[in-house]
Amino acid sequence: MSSRPGTPALIDVTSADLDASKEFYRGLFGWEFDGSLDPSGTYTYAVDGGNTIAGLRAAQPGQPPAWTLYLHSDAADATAQGVKDLGGQVVYQNEAPQQGHVVIAADPTGAFFGAWQSLRDAEFRTGAPGTLAWAELNTRQGSAADEFYRGLFGYEQQQIGDGVTYDYSVWGHGAAPFLGRLQLPDAVPAEVPPHWTVYFGVDPASGTDKLMERAVGLGATLVSAPEDIPAGRKAVLTDVAGAVFAVIDGSKATR
């Protein structure tokens, strides 16, 4: 993944039991972990050959388990100001970074995301089985989300649905989009908040159904059974800590 502003730069998950979460993702994706950058033991990286796959963070009291998407920033302070100027809210910004400058923000539709200006000499691994394959914003204010993120990161955006019964916009820089935005249908319960969903790639040799079965055997809960969508065969689960994530076999894509 390139380091152009707005490209995925990191994902991490909060957990009340880091050891259990590490065992879950090790069993599911074969992840290895490096906690040497944080001797306190509250943060660890899943790594592949020195490159980063994801982060695992110890949850603070009352903090729900959740995956967070971080988008690359060349200047975190400027990105934070841009969030405010475009109608979003900055909820956290680190003042004395060791590994990178981070901003946690809520967009104007209420979905939380991060901006990450890394100080680490490591690449973010994407596109392979067990790594980030896609990320999708689920919101009830699709047009407002499109405008906000386009203003913040300069995305090119394309509507791939009819904009009414199926309102889905894909975002990126150039020919290959790397993010999606789904307008939540009216049938989705009102208590479901706007949110980002991270998708992990599935090895076509095993497939989504077998990976889903493995996840459930490791303690995951099935949220949405495997189904075929234009982008591939996907399933949605919660991990052992309760964080929602999706998996997708892109080899089954029909578009």
Rosetta blueprint (number, residue, H / E / L):
1 M L
2 S L
3 S L
4 R L
5 P L
6 G L
7 T L
8 P E
9 A E
10 L E
11 I E
12 D E
13 V E
14 T E
15 S E
16 A L
17 D L
18 L H
19 D H
20 A H
21 S H
22 K H
23 E H
24 F H
25 Y H
26 R H
27 G H
28 L H
29 F H
30 G L
31 W L
32 E E
33 F E
34 D E
35 G L
36 S L
37 L L
38 D L
39 P L
40 S L
41 G L
42 T L
43 Y E
44 T E
45 Y E
46 A E
47 V E
48 D E
49 G L
50 G L
51 N E
52 T E
53 I E
54 A E
55 G E
56 L E
57 R E
58 A E
59 A L
60 Q L
61 P L
62 G L
63 Q L
64 P L
65 P L
66 A L
67 W E
68 T E
69 L E
70 Y E
71 L E
72 H E
73 S L
74 D L
75 A L
76 A H
77 D H
78 A H
79 T H
80 A H
81 Q H
82 G H
83 V H
84 K H
85 D H
86 L L
87 G L
88 G L
89 Q E
90 V E
91 V E
92 Y E
93 Q E
94 N L
95 E L
96 A L
97 P L
98 Q L
99 Q L
100 G E
101 H E
102 V E
103 V E
104 I E
105 A E
106 A E
107 D L
108 P L
109 T L
110 G L
111 A L
112 F E
113 F E
114 G E
115 A E
116 W E
117 Q E
118 S E
119 L L
120 R L
121 D L
122 A L
123 E L
124 F E
125 R L
126 T E
127 G L
128 A L
129 P E
130 G L
131 T L
132 L E
133 A E
134 W E
135 A E
136 E E
137 L E
138 N E
139 T E
140 R L
141 Q L
142 G H
143 S H
144 A H
145 A H
146 D H
147 E H
148 F H
149 Y H
150 R H
151 G H
152 L H
153 F H
154 G L
155 Y L
156 E E
157 Q E
158 Q E
159 Q E
160 I L
161 G L
162 D L
163 G L
164 V L
165 T L
166 Y L
167 D L
168 Y E
169 S E
170 V E
171 W E
172 G E
173 H L
174 G L
175 A L
176 A L
177 P L
178 F L
179 L E
180 G E
181 R E
182 L E
183 Q E
184 L L
185 P L
186 D L
187 A L
188 V L
189 P L
190 A L
191 E L
192 V L
193 P L
194 P L
195 H E
196 W E
197 T E
198 V E
199 Y E
200 F E
201 G E
202 V L
203 D L
204 P L
205 A L
206 S L
207 G H
208 T H
209 D H
210 K H
211 L H
212 M H
213 E H
214 R H
215 A H
216 V H
217 G H
218 L L
219 G L
220 A L
221 T E
222 L E
223 V E
224 S E
225 A E
226 P E
227 E E
228 D E
229 I E
230 P L
231 A L
232 G E
233 R E
234 K E
235 A E
236 V E
237 L E
238 T E
239 D L
240 V L
241 A L
242 G L
243 A L
244 V E
245 F E
246 A E
247 V E
248 I E
249 D E
250 G H
251 S H
252 K H
253 A L
254 T L
255 R L
